[in-house]
Amino acid sequence: MTRPRLSLYIDPEPTAEELLFARQLGVDCVYTWVRADQRGYPFLLDLRRRVEEAGLVLYNVGNLDVGKSDQIHLALPDRDDRIGEFQTFVRDLGRAGIHVTTFTWEPTGVWSSQPGETRGARARHVDLDEMLRRPWTHGRAYSEDEIWANYRYFIERILPVAQEADVRLALHPNDPPVPALGGIPCLIHSFQDYERAFAIADSPYLGMEFCIGCWLEGGAVFGDMFQAIRQFQAQGKILIVHFRNISAPLPDFVETFLDNGYMDMYQVMKLFCDIGYEGTMILDHSPQFVPGMGRGTGTAYAIGAMHALMKRALGATGLQTITRLQWRGEGGHKTPIGGSYHVRLHRAIGWASRVHGSTPGLWPGRAVDRARRSMPVGSGFAPTLACRRRSPLR
């Protein structure tokens, strides 16, 4: 069965205990951010081998120096040198067998206000009114045309290298997703911005980090999140999903635990399972648990919640994939008007129940098989599956 692959952050020099912790949490993959002195091929290859020896997959590796470079984003002096460093990093990733990296057009990083609180836990807080009163970060205001021209300049130079190295680039939206901060327009703050970025690149080697938190921050202004998931998944653009909940859309929000924000995260998980997404899904920013409860408590809590949401979603998907049965004539009998008609799964289960009694926990496929065996011999009708069967993840 296809399903998202859970992933979590590890230190670029992880201990054996940290890797074992990841395995114990039941994640499939891990990712990390490396320092500038760790970007080379020998370090990356050794890291990948260590991760694989621990029974995990090193899915993506990023570097903040090139992935969030104001020199690249604002066409500052030494821009070409920095792009050259990004190109070398991409080549070394490919040689090391790591095929995804990330970048965000955030020359001043992720913006936050004074910390907030959710359910007694310290959490990231954004007050947009306060942020818009802050001064310019780079001495002047930049135009939207400048930012998009700088993006095109970068993309034209990095994508040929990415294709040669077989490394895909995942573009993350601006956080928070607003038109401008500190005098600098935000490149990706709406559905239309992503479409524009993909059109400029015109390459399968540019994909996206679909950040649920950022889409929730932007709300209706960012665009219909569920429709965007369907469209970008159909286009093969979603490489990584950031799984995060918040208290409310902009202009003011606090990041929450997965279960107490304004979005029903089950609906998000269910959609990714329904559409057959197989990339990674990671815990994004998370409120901080009480320090005395031990390092990793918050991560374990969130990963456990994601496992539960996924299993529930996969179970529901299994039920929905068998929603109709086709009945055919047997023993000389014909279906009505020589054709066929369909009934829902509960009708098949009804046949089984009348003969075998109620069976709690009966999976859909087994229910249909039991229904087929329950049909009276010579009745003229026998159910056959008219669609693909899928068993829930065990």
Secondary structure, DSSP 8 states (H G I E B T S, - for coil): ----EEEEE--SS--HHHHHHHHHTT-SEEEEE--GGG-SHHHHHHHHHHHHHTT-EEEEEE-HHHHT-HHHHTT-TTHHHHHHHHHHHHHHHHHTT--EEEEE--TT-----S-EEETTEEE-EEEHHHHHTS--SSSS---HHHHHHHHHHHHHHHHHHHHHHT-EEEEE--SS--SEETTEE-S-SSHHHHHHHHHHH-STTEEEEEEHHHHHHHGGGT--HHHHHHHHHHTT-EEEEEE-EESSSTTEEEEE-TTSSSS-HHHHHHHHHHTT--SEEEE-S--B--GGG-TTHHHHHHHHHHHHHHHHHHHHHHHHT---EEEEE-TT---GGGS--EE-HHHHHHHHHHHH---TT--HHHHHHHHHHHS-TTSSEEEEE-S-------
